[in-house]
Amino acid sequence: MKRIIESDVCIVGAGMTAAMVAEKLTDERELDVLVVEAGNPIFNYDDRFELRRRWIAYGENPWPDDHIEDQTPLGTAHGFSRTMAVGGLALHYGGASPRYSPEDFRLRSLYGIGDDWPITYEELDPFYQEAEERMGVAGEQGPPELDPRSKPYPMPAIPRSYNLERLREWGESWGVPFWTNPQAKNTVPYRGRGVCCRLDTCNICPVGARYSPDYTFRDLLEKGRIELITRTLVRRLVLAAGSDRIGHAVGVDRDSPDDPMEIRARTFVLAAGYVWSPHLLLLSAESRYPEGLANRSGLVGKYLAGHRAVTGYVDLPFALYPGMNAHNSLLSKKFQRPGPVDRYVRHDFRIWEASSGDEGRIRDDSGRALLGDEGLADWRERAKTGTARLRCYYDVLPARESALTLDRGTRNRWGDPMPRLDFRDGEESAALRGATEERIRSLFEDLARAGSGTLRGVRASEGKEHPGGGCRMGDDPASSVVDAYGRSHDHENLFVVGAPTLVTAGCNNSAPTLGALGLLAASKIGEEFPAR
């Protein structure tokens, strides 16, 4: 027997951006919101101390059953998480919450490369602020010329440890300003959640201080604001007869797979991340859209973006005492706002404490065994100095061929082809990669020299961090999939929100940007419904 479900707004996916959209819509508008999640509901708040303990002791996944075995992309899935559950990838979120810089939105205008976004930093600023308030972000503003914002952070920054204070003095001896990297962690009781204990297990926060979307969904459910259906995979979208509007979605209940499911809504919002949102559009191909819905431009799945990291370690001439809140770091945006450049190189710059090379050991450099007091003396001698970890995320422009496609040779249990990911740098970034990484290495050497340290162990990552793209936004329907609000150029009642809409991935962690874009989309979606 067919199961039919109706709502005003159907949100596909239950991650961070979905939580932002659902909360804003139901705060401000009178409407029925349905959230459909393929994975499990992991509302296991009372179990998280024990799950944390087993993660520390045995390396177990602290989020059991947070994925679906046969829903896994193929190919170069750099930065991909298998997580499909209520809360999404943000269940594993470390909490870092810097904004993008104004330059990220105007690359073509400022540097003559890449593409401008259809929205400016200044236009997104109030939505950044709203996202930080809904998440609960603690931070301090850097120098306004490097770190512009119109209002203060919702909470004061996480206190710097002794180590981070020493590292800030060391870093600024180079003549570069550093400040505390903003974190989505409570420094005061906030929105019913406790204060960060600085346990350094942010992958699973046992006290709820670190923002996680499952808390938002729990609150919305307790208030009766939304309906949440879990363990239900949306397999395709279907156009209404004789129209370009989405009429309904076809779903499958993983617990009753033989019972057809039809989901009807006035507005559909895809919030399933940079893999599953474009994947669903490609699966929804039909006679008038043979390459997939929302894909007249041919760009669904294209321009997959991400940035690359360069990491180094510096032996310091003074002692540090690692172990307290090692997740906290210092940030500088000096190199994100470089002004005119001969060659396009933009990156952030972060400093952490590190214990690399300072731990106890059982053999010396020559391989001779260190036993008893000799081993302890060796450890004490090496602990007289400290180590800093440096890392820069540099902007990588994506190629059009950096793409998600359907692999028809690999299918899930319902016969749907799985996505294949192939990340590729754009021509400009590919040509500049060597020079970019050498430039960052030289900056590491300059900082080490200025602070009387010694650089060692520099490496560049091969993969892409904080990926996005696949449904890029833009004003021109010929060169983009959605507009600045995430509305499809092809289907007026279809929105794509969050990571897929990124034009580039900038130089920073993307969480607050995804939240801000989701809230911007919600402001447009809500216009069709009466105010609460």
C-alpha positions in Angstrom: 0.0 0.0 0.0 1.4 3.4 -1.0 2.3 5.7 1.9 1.7 9.4 1.1 3.2 12.1 3.3 2.4 15.8 2.8 4.0 19.0 4.1 4.6 22.6 3.2 8.4 22.2 3.1 10.3 19.0 2.7 13.9 19.1 3.7 16.0 16.2 2.5 18.9 15.5 4.9 19.3 16.2 8.6 22.7 17.8 8.9 23.8 21.2 10.1 22.4 23.3 7.2 19.1 21.4 7.4 18.9 22.2 11.1 19.5 25.9 10.4 16.8 26.0 7.7 14.3 24.1 9.8 14.9 26.2 12.9 14.7 29.6 11.2 11.5 28.6 9.2 9.7 27.4 12.2 10.8 30.3 14.4 9.5 32.8 11.9 6.7 31.2 9.9 3.5 29.2 10.2 4.1 26.1 8.2 4.5 22.4 8.3 8.2 21.2 8.0 9.1 17.6 7.2 12.7 16.5 7.5 13.6 13.2 5.8 16.9 11.5 6.8 18.3 8.3 5.2 20.3 7.4 8.3 19.5 6.7 11.9 18.4 9.0 14.7 21.4 9.1 17.1 19.8 10.8 20.2 22.1 8.8 22.6 22.9 11.7 25.0 23.1 9.5 28.1 25.6 7.1 26.4 28.2 9.7 25.3 30.6 9.5 28.3 30.9 5.7 27.7 31.2 6.1 23.9 33.9 8.7 24.5 35.7 6.3 26.9 35.7 3.5 24.4 36.9 5.9 21.6 39.9 6.9 23.7 40.6 3.4 24.9 40.0 1.4 21.7 39.6 3.8 18.9 36.0 2.8 18.3 33.7 5.0 16.3 32.0 7.1 18.9 28.9 7.3 16.7 27.7 3.7 16.2 25.5 3.1 13.2 26.2 6.5 11.7 26.4 5.3 8.1 24.7 3.1 5.5 27.0 0.4 4.2 26.0 0.5 0.5 25.7 4.3 0.3 29.4 5.1 -0.3 30.9 7.2 -3.1 33.7 5.8 -5.3 36.8 7.4 -6.6 38.9 10.2 -5.0 36.5 10.9 -2.1 38.9 13.3 -0.4 37.4 14.8 2.7 34.3 12.6 2.4 32.7 11.2 5.5 30.5 8.1 5.4 28.2 9.7 8.0 24.5 9.5 7.2 22.5 10.1 10.4 20.5 12.8 12.2 23.3 15.4 12.7 25.2 14.5 9.6 29.0 15.1 9.4 28.6 17.7 12.1 28.3 14.9 14.6 32.1 14.7 14.2 32.6 18.4 13.9 35.7 19.8 15.7 34.1 23.2 16.3 36.4 25.5 14.3 34.2 28.3 13.0 36.1 31.1 11.1 34.3 33.0 8.5 35.4 33.3 4.9 37.1 36.5 3.9 35.5 39.2 1.7 38.0 38.3 -1.0 36.6 34.8 -1.3 33.4 36.3 -2.8 35.1 38.5 -5.4 38.0 36.5 -6.9 37.3 37.5 -10.5 36.9 41.2 -9.7 40.0 41.4 -7.5 42.4 38.9 -9.0 41.1 38.2 -12.5 40.8 34.4 -11.9 38.0 32.1 -10.8 34.5 33.4 -10.5 32.7 35.9 -8.3 29.9 34.7 -6.1 26.4 36.3 -6.7 26.6 37.6 -3.1 29.1 39.7 -1.2 30.6 39.2 2.2 28.8 42.4 3.4 25.4 41.0 2.3 26.1 37.7 4.0 27.4 39.3 7.2 24.0 39.4 9.1 23.4 35.7 8.2 26.9 34.9 9.5 26.0 36.6 12.7 22.7 34.7 12.9 24.4 31.4 12.2 27.0 32.1 15.0 24.2 32.9 17.4 22.2 29.8 16.6 25.3 27.6 16.8 26.8 29.3 19.8 30.2 30.5 18.6 32.9 31.8 21.0 35.5 34.1 19.6 37.5 37.3 19.7 37.7 39.6 16.7 41.0 40.0 15.1 42.2 43.4 13.7 39.1 44.8 11.9 41.1 45.4 8.7 41.8 41.6 8.6 38.7 40.2 10.3 35.7 42.4 9.6 32.4 41.8 11.3 29.4 44.1 12.2 28.7 42.7 15.7 30.6 40.8 18.5 30.6 37.1 18.8 27.8 35.6 20.9 30.3 34.4 23.5 33.8 35.3 24.7 36.6 33.3 23.2 37.8 30.0 24.8 40.5 31.0 27.3 44.0 30.6 26.0 46.1 28.1 27.8 49.7 28.9 29.0 51.0 27.2 25.9 48.8 29.2 23.5 49.8 32.5 25.3 53.5 31.6 24.8 52.8 30.7 21.2 51.0 33.9 20.5 54.0 35.9 21.8 56.3 33.7 19.7 54.1 34.1 16.5 53.8 37.9 16.9 57.5 38.3 17.2 57.3 37.7 13.4 55.3 40.9 13.1 52.1 39.0 12.2 49.0 39.4 14.4 47.4 36.2 15.7 44.1 35.7 17.6 42.1 32.8 19.0 40.4 30.8 16.3 36.6 31.0 16.9 35.0 27.8 18.1 31.3 26.6 18.2 31.8 25.7 21.9 30.1 27.3 24.9 32.2 29.4 27.2 29.1 30.3 29.2 25.8 28.2 29.5 24.1 28.8 26.2 20.8 27.5 24.6 20.4 24.8 27.3 23.9 23.4 26.8 26.8 23.4 29.3 30.2 25.0 29.2 33.2 23.5 27.4 35.4 21.5 29.9 38.4 21.5 27.4 38.5 17.7 27.4 40.0 17.6 23.9 37.5 15.0 22.7 35.5 17.3 20.5 34.7 14.4 18.1 32.2 13.4 20.7 31.4 16.1 23.3 30.0 14.3 26.4 28.6 17.5 27.9 27.0 19.1 24.8 29.2 22.2 24.9 30.2 21.8 21.3 27.4 22.6 18.8 25.8 19.7 17.1 22.6 19.7 14.9 21.1 16.8 16.8 20.4 19.2 19.7 18.5 21.5 17.4 16.4 18.6 16.0 15.7 17.3 19.5 14.5 20.8 20.5 12.3 21.2 17.4 10.8 17.8 18.0 10.1 18.5 21.7 8.3 21.8 20.7 6.3 20.0 18.0 7.8 22.3 15.3 8.8 19.6 12.8 8.1 16.1 11.7 11.3 14.0 11.4 11.3 10.8 9.4 14.5 8.7 9.6 15.8 5.6 7.9 14.1 6.8 4.7 16.1 7.3 1.6 14.8 9.8 -1.0 15.6 8.1 -4.3 14.4 10.7 -6.9 12.4 13.9 -7.4 9.5 13.9 -9.8 8.1 16.9 -11.8 4.4 17.8 -11.5 2.5 17.0 -14.7 2.9 19.6 -17.3 5.1 21.8 -15.0 8.7 22.5 -14.1 7.8 22.4 -10.4 8.8 19.5 -8.3 5.5 17.6 -7.6 6.7 14.9 -5.2 9.7 12.8 -4.1 9.9 9.0 -4.2 11.3 7.5 -1.0 12.0 4.1 0.5 11.6 3.2 4.1 14.6 1.0 4.9 12.4 -0.9 7.4 9.6 -1.5 4.9 11.3 -1.3 1.5 8.4 -3.0 -0.3 5.9 -0.3 0.5 6.0 2.6 -2.0 6.4 6.1 -0.4 5.4 9.4 -2.0 6.4 12.7 -0.3 4.5 15.8 -1.5 5.4 19.4 -0.6 5.0 23.0 -1.8 8.8 23.5 -1.5 11.6 21.0 -1.6 15.0 21.7 0.0 18.0 19.5 -0.6 20.3 19.7 2.4 22.1 16.4 1.9 25.6 17.7 1.4 28.0 18.1 -1.5 27.7 14.4 -2.5 24.1 13.3 -2.0 22.3 16.5 -3.1 23.8 16.5 -6.7 23.6 12.7 -6.7 19.8 12.9 -6.1 19.4 15.5 -8.9 21.3 13.3 -11.3 19.2 10.2 -10.3 16.0 12.2 -11.0 16.6 12.5 -14.8 13.5 12.3 -16.9 12.5 12.9 -20.6 12.6 16.7 -20.4 15.7 16.7 -18.2 17.7 13.7 -19.5 20.9 14.8 -17.7 19.1 15.2 -14.3 16.8 17.8 -12.7 18.1 21.4 -12.3 20.7 20.6 -14.9 20.0 22.6 -18.0 23.4 24.2 -17.5 25.1 20.8 -17.4 26.8 21.8 -14.1 25.1 19.5 -11.6 27.9 17.6 -10.0 30.6 19.9 -11.5 33.1 22.2 -9.9 33.7 20.1 -6.8 35.8 22.4 -4.6 38.0 22.1 -1.6 41.2 23.6 -0.2 44.6 21.9 0.4 46.7 22.0 3.6 50.4 22.5 4.2 51.6 21.5 7.7 54.9 21.9 9.4 56.5 21.5 12.9 58.9 23.9 14.6 61.2 23.0 17.5 61.0 25.9 19.9 63.7 27.3 22.3 61.3 27.3 25.3 59.3 24.7 27.2 55.6 24.0 26.6 53.3 21.7 28.6 51.1 19.9 26.1 47.8 18.4 27.0 45.3 21.1 27.9 42.8 22.1 25.2 45.2 21.2 22.4 42.3 21.6 19.9 42.4 25.4 20.5 44.6 27.3 18.1 45.7 30.7 16.9 44.6 32.2 13.6 45.8 34.9 11.3 44.0 36.1 8.2 46.9 38.3 7.1 47.6 36.1 4.1 43.9 35.8 3.1 43.8 39.5 2.5 47.0 40.1 0.6 46.0 43.0 -1.6 47.3 42.9 -5.2 49.5 39.9 -5.9 51.8 38.9 -8.7 50.7 35.3 -8.5 47.5 34.1 -6.8 48.4 32.7 -3.4 45.9 33.0 -0.5 45.8 31.0 2.7 45.1 31.2 6.4 47.7 30.6 9.0 47.2 28.7 12.3 49.4 27.7 15.2 48.8 24.9 17.7 50.8 23.4 20.5 52.2 19.9 19.7 53.8 17.0 21.5 55.4 15.6 18.3 59.0 14.6 19.1 58.6 15.3 22.9 57.0 12.1 24.0 58.7 9.4 26.0 60.6 6.9 24.0 62.3 3.5 24.5 65.2 4.0 22.0 67.4 7.0 21.3 68.3 8.4 17.9 70.9 5.7 17.3 68.4 2.9 18.2 70.0 2.1 21.6 67.4 1.0 24.2 66.6 3.5 26.9 65.7 1.7 30.1 64.7 2.8 33.6 66.2 6.1 34.8 68.0 6.6 31.5 64.7 6.7 29.6 63.2 9.1 32.1 66.2 11.4 31.9 66.0 11.4 28.1 62.4 12.4 28.3 63.1 15.2 30.8 65.9 16.6 28.6 63.8 16.7 25.5 60.8 18.2 27.4 62.9 21.3 28.2 61.9 22.6 24.7 58.5 22.7 23.0 57.0 22.1 19.6 54.6 24.2 17.5 52.4 22.9 14.7 51.8 25.2 11.8 49.1 24.8 9.1 47.9 26.8 6.2 44.8 26.0 4.1 45.3 27.5 0.7 42.6 28.3 -1.8 42.3 25.9 -4.7 40.2 26.9 -7.7 38.2 23.9 -9.0 38.1 22.7 -12.6 34.8 22.2 -14.3 35.8 18.6 -14.6 36.2 18.3 -10.9 33.0 16.3 -10.8 30.6 13.9 -9.3 29.1 11.4 -11.8 27.0 8.3 -11.6 28.8 5.0 -11.7 26.3 2.6 -13.2 28.4 -0.4 -12.5 28.1 0.0 -8.7 24.6 0.2 -7.2 23.0 0.2 -3.8 20.5 -2.5 -2.7 17.6 -0.6 -4.5 19.5 -0.5 -7.8 20.5 3.2 -7.7 24.0 3.9 -9.2 26.5 5.2 -6.7 28.3 8.5 -7.1 31.9 8.6 -8.3 34.1 11.6 -7.2 37.0 13.0 -9.1 38.5 16.2 -7.7 40.7 18.2 -10.1 42.4 21.6 -9.7 41.6 24.4 -12.1 44.3 25.4 -14.6 45.4 28.4 -12.5 45.7 26.4 -9.3 47.3 23.4 -10.9 50.0 25.7 -12.4 50.6 27.5 -9.1 50.5 24.5 -6.8 54.3 24.1 -6.5 54.9 27.8 -6.1 52.1 28.1 -3.5 53.4 25.3 -1.3 57.0 26.5 -1.6 55.8 30.0 -0.6 54.1 28.6 2.5 57.2 26.6 3.4 59.2 29.8 3.2 56.8 31.5 5.5 57.2 28.7 8.0 61.0 29.1 7.8 60.6 32.9 8.3 58.5 32.4 11.4 60.9 29.8 12.8 63.9 32.0 12.2 62.2 35.1 13.8 61.3 33.0 16.9 64.7 31.3 17.1 63.1 27.9 16.3 64.0 25.1 13.8 61.6 24.0 11.1 61.1 20.3 10.5 58.7 17.9 8.8 56.8 20.1 6.3 54.3 18.3 4.1 51.4 19.1 1.8 48.2 17.1 1.7 47.0 15.4 -1.4 43.3 15.5 -0.6 40.9 18.3 -0.4 39.6 19.6 3.0 36.1 20.9 3.7 34.8 20.0 0.2 31.8 21.5 -1.5 30.4 22.4 -4.9 28.4 20.3 -7.3 25.5 22.8 -7.4 27.3 26.1 -7.6 25.5 29.3 -7.2 25.5 32.2 -9.7 23.3 34.8 -11.4 23.6 33.3 -14.9 21.6 30.1 -15.4 24.0 29.1 -18.1 27.0 29.0 -15.7 25.4 27.9 -12.4 22.8 25.6 -10.9 21.1 27.8 -8.3 20.9 31.5 -7.5 22.3 33.3 -4.4 19.4 31.9 -2.3 20.0 28.4 -3.4 16.8 28.3 -5.6 17.2 26.2 -8.8 17.2 28.2 -12.0 15.1 25.5 -13.5 12.5 24.7 -10.8 11.0 27.5 -8.7 10.1 25.3 -5.8 13.4 23.5 -5.4 16.3 24.8 -3.3 19.7 23.4 -2.7 21.4 24.6 0.5 24.8 24.4 2.1 28.0 22.9 0.8 26.9 22.1 -2.8 26.3 25.8 -3.6 29.9 26.9 -2.8 31.7 28.6 -5.7 35.1 27.9 -4.1 36.1 26.6 -0.7 38.2 29.6 0.3 40.9 29.3 3.0 38.8 28.4 6.1 36.7 25.7 7.7 33.3 26.1 6.1 30.8 25.5 8.9 29.6 29.0 9.6 29.5 29.8 5.9 27.2 26.8 5.2 25.0 27.9 8.1 24.8 31.5 6.8 23.9 30.3 3.3 21.2 28.0 4.8 19.7 30.9 6.7 19.8 33.1 3.6 17.9 30.4 1.7 15.4 30.1 4.6 14.7 33.8 4.5 13.6 33.4 0.8 11.7 30.2 1.4 9.8 31.7 4.2 8.4 34.5 2.1 5.7 32.2 0.8 4.3 31.5 4.2 2.6 33.6 6.9 4.6 35.1 9.8 4.4 33.3 13.1 
